[in-house]
Amino acid sequence: MSRRRDKPASSTSAVHSGEREGRPRVSDSITTPIVQTSTYWFRDTQEVIDYREGRHASFEYGRYGNPTTRSAEEKLRELEGGEACLLSASGMNAVTTLLLALVPAGGRIVTTRDCYLRTRQFIATILPKMGVETTIIEPSDVAALERALEQPVSLFFSESPTNPYLCLIDSPTVAELCHARGTIVVIDTTFATPINQQALALGADLVLHSGTKYLAGHNDVMAGALVGSEELMARVRELHGILGGVLDPHAAYLLLRGMKTLALRVERSNQNAMAIARFLEAHPAVERVRYPGLESHPDHAIARSQMSGYGGVVSFELRGGLEGASKFIDALRIPYIAPSLGGVESLVEQPTVMSYWDQTPERRAEIGIRDSLVRYACGIEDSADLIADIEQALERI
Ligand SMILES: Cc1ncc(COP(=O)(O)O)c(C=O)c1O
């Protein structure tokens, strides 16, 4: 039997891509050096001209590129299977730069209801300053998308899975409908990672990550990422060079190192989340569990067809309202009470208290954030330990 393989598996790419081939070889170190510089020098004017005309491979100024960052971009580009990748200072920087670059003044976008708060705020408060209108639909409501596309739409933007209810969009259907109308499809795939979901292969034109989460994976660095076609990424890169939200070279190194273990970490947090979701679903103190890997999740069939793992986050509602959920969280001993997800340490939060405290109860109800909701982001600890901890905390409600 032939063992030749056309393309390495994601776990192999996660370790090697972007670092062995193509990187400038300043030493024989296995690790990619941190090129801590803000600018690059040229030997003479001819070298500047050669650089400008593509005969001399180098960099010019830190806002337009860095060798360490380039290696990290190359690794993620390969993992997502895209033509080009751009890293930036945070996930929000990727969101804002992308929308400003690709949505024209007076344009229209379609987005989905369950969404990271800051992205929602940017769309609701900043885009209207450019005359951009937004239609918000339920993530799985294909009929609503078809209605929205009756008018010209510049861009469709959704998380998948969404934050915090872990809804899925039917990506191939969304992409087919949008592409028939010339609408760009962008999927924030932060919660899935390229290990669990290949969003470009499912039809997205661009994928977005808060690299702060699983890609970096150690709760120690902020980063954002976009991967897509050369053509779209050139437009985003141009504005990125103007807005200036570049990733620091040291942060790029941490991201590069984090990505080497991405496949292992994601696999473990998938397993932890599945075990916790099943445990919670059978517990009388739990009213509802939202995890795409459970048959009870409304988008389970879509998740099964699009994802190879269901992610490390479990959202659930407890009996006992706001106070019950707070008591549960306070009784947990392993996860930190903290926003974010995707690191080796498990984190837990009550969205009403952590992110939505300054929203009115009416506004929270409108966007569907329930007081008893808990978001548990699994790290890579042992699942039996996490479950034993959850069990004792549930007894304290
Ligand atoms: C789905 C999603 N997208 C984007 C962001 C923003 O990323 P960052 O915090 O890296 O700016 C977050 C942050 O929590 C998120 O959950």
The ligand as an ORCA input file, in Angstrom:
! r2SCAN-3c Opt
* xyz 0 1
  C     -16.092     34.938     18.414
  C     -15.189     36.076     18.753
  N     -14.725     36.865     17.769
  C     -13.898     37.907     18.023
  C     -13.515     38.210     19.312
  C     -12.598     39.360     19.562
  O     -11.289     38.897     19.731
  P     -10.167     39.639     20.629
  O     -10.621     39.539     22.044
  O      -8.936     38.871     20.308
  O     -10.110     41.052     20.163
  C     -13.950     37.406     20.365
  C     -13.529     37.689     21.750
  O     -14.003     37.101     22.702
  C     -14.825     36.318     20.077
  O     -15.301     35.509     21.046
*
